[in-house]
Amino acid sequence: MRDLSTHTLGRRAALKLTAAGAALGAFGAGRAFAANPGTPALQAAAKAEGALNVITLPRDWANYGLLMDNFEKLYGVKIDDANPDGSSAEELQAIRGLKSQSRAPDVVDVGPAFALAGTSEKLFQPYKVATWAEIPNDVKAADGMWYGDYFGVVSFGSNLSVVKNPPKTWADLLKPEYKGMVALNGNPLGAGAAFGAVFAAALANGGSYDNITPGIEFFGKLNAAGNYNPVKGTTASLTSGQTPILINWDYLNLAIKQGAAGKTDIEVSLPESAPPFGNYYCQAISAYAPHPNSAKLWMEYLYSDEGQLAFLGGFAHPIRFNAMVAQGKIPADILKTLPSAEAYKNVKFATDAQSTAAKKTLADLWPKVVKLG
């Protein structure tokens, strides 16, 4: 799957909706929204350009299919989506390699490390959307070069046909009743959600964004107790009961829950009594955008109430989520499909330097502490 901590792998397996889960992903298609984002002047300028080049946006990723379709209908701007299964690294390379061509990307959706790299290379141009003040300061560049758009946090997914008393806290996972049940979505040395799980365990056990070691030690205890299942957790393994407790990004567990509805009862919860650990993606406009006005209008749409709610319908929490909850802008029918909004209030994100240091520590200690047969 795409590594959400380094953002170097392909997108398709990470924030992808399951086929059955697409029902919730269609959220927004039949709703009426009061606002039409973007000023009349910007809308007219974008319509005159008539095109928008996006890159690496699968239609089943975070509801982008719905977002692109609605944008085209609203503004009469045709979207070309290049390389849907690409990576953040390929997005930046496209800006570099195609900057003098009409098919060059106008906008990118990249991980934080690549947002910083693109800024340092002067690949982006600044732009602040109308809802700029509601984007948290720690997930945007003060000068408007890039800004977070959606995020996810570490969660517990439990198959209730096997797990009669689902875990609520990290400490619960050590209970003898969970022998062989607790899995990650892969090896934390390479899988982003698994890396996030170890980081989240560290925050719950005396660690910090500067100290992932307690998280590694927690999984050492989980393994020694016989509760850690080294099998890679997947949709199939959670729904079949092979890995009945799966620690994964909330949007992935929620997609599994939605897809299993009517067949297998899956509970998704955020660990209680612990700070939530999350990661996010970022938007930026290319400094060489062939359709700069369409790019700006696309940003206005993504960060409008309608755009942010569409991300949420795709199981990804929009970056304005907390502000929108406070303003009563999240419909009750979608809130009830998610863990409590209170649990997301204190979401913070590791810096690139903190993530890099944590990976080095993990690479050194994980094989020594979590000894698998």
C-alpha positions, 0 to 999 in steps of 0.5 A: 500500500502507499506509505502514508509516512513517506508518500513514495508508493502508489496511491491505489491501495491506501485511501481506496474505497472497497466496491461495496463501500462506494455507497457512502463514497457517493455522499454529496451526489444528491445534496444541495449546497448553498454556496458556489465556491469561487468569485464570479470573476474567477469562475469566468476566468476558469471557464475561459481556460476550459481545462484543468490538469490533475494528476494521480487521483484515482476516482475511488480515492477519497471521493475524487471521482465525485469531486471531479464530476461535480466540478466539471458540471458546476464550472464547465471546466474539463478535467484531465486526470493523468497517471491515476495510480502514480505517486507523490514523487511522480507528481513532482517529476511531472511538474519538472518535466512538463513545465513548458507543455499544455499537458503539465499538471496544474495542481498536485495532491502530495504527502507533506515531505513532498510538499516541502520538497516542492516548495524548496525547489520553487515548483509551486505558486502561492494561493490562499483559499477563502476558507484559509483561516479554518485550515490548522496552522500546523498543516499549511505553509504560511505563505500559501505554497501548500495546505493539507486537504484531508487526513486519517488517524490510527483506529481499531477494527474489530470483527464482532463475530469473533471479538465479543468484547472489542478493545477500547484502549491500547492496554486492552490489546494485552488481554489474554482473550485476544491471543493471536488476534491483533494484526497490522496492515503489514510490516511497520518498516514498510507499511505506512499504517503499520508505522502509524500504529507503532507511533500511536502506541508510543504516544499512549505509552509514555512516548512522544513525537520525538520518541517512538521507542515505547511504541516498539516496546509495546509491540514487543510485549504484545508479541511476547504475550502471543497476541500479536498476529504477524499476518498482514491484515487485509479486508479479507482477513478482518472480515473472515476472522483470520485477523479479527482485530486490525489496527489501521487508518480509520478510513480504511477500517471504515471502508471495510466496515461499510463493505461488510455491512449486512454480512459481517459486523465490524466495529471501528473505534479510536483508542481511548485515553490516548492522543490520536496519531494521524497523517495527511495529504496536501494540495499545491498549485504548480508554479508552471500551471497552464490553467492557473485560474482553473487551478485556483477555482479547483482549490476553492471547490476542494476547501468549500463546505461541499468539497470537504464534505465529499472528502468525508463521504470518501472516509477521509476526514477533511482538513476543516473537519473540526471547524465544520463540526463546531459550526454544525456543518457536518450532517448527522447522517454522515457523523453517525457512520464515524467515530465520535467527533470529539476524538478528532479534536486533538489530532496532531501530526508528526513533522517530517524530521520527527517521522524520519528520526522515528523510522531510523529508530524503528529500523534499528529496534523493531527486529530486536524487540519484536522477535518473530519465529 
